[in-house]
Amino acid sequence: MHSTLIVARMAEASSNDVARLFADFDATDMPHRMGTRRRQLFSYRGLYFHLQDFDEDNGGELIEAAKTDPRFIGISEDLKPFIEAYDPKTWRSPADAMATRFYTWEASA
């Protein structure tokens, strides 16, 4: 499984609104189209963490292909009042907000 973690800023009072937007989005076929297996949202002291798991390391390619879908564009616009780039000076796309994994461990089968 491949994971990505997006870090941004979010007022904690917005968590219900953001969860609702993603619940509506995830009720469509978009997660399947993007290769998403699981999405988890976290907040901590004004920070927003969006953990997305994929079966394979092709999530980025599938997300790029989905970016032109009106539903993807719509949720991106709908999230703007609630989610702010961690560093607005350097943000151009979600890839600019992805954390870098520097350690991983998995239990053996």
RAZISUL-V254009 format. One record per helix or strand of 2 or more residues. SS is the DSSP state (a for helix, b for strand). FROM is the first residue (numbers start at 1). LEN is the number of residues. If there is no record, write none. Layout:
ss=SS from=FROM len=LEN
ss=SS from=FROM len=LEN
This chain:
ss=b from=2 len=9
ss=a from=12 len=15
ss=a from=30 len=5
ss=b from=36 len=9
ss=b from=47 len=8
ss=a from=59 len=8
ss=a from=70 len=10
ss=b from=83 len=3
ss=a from=94 len=4
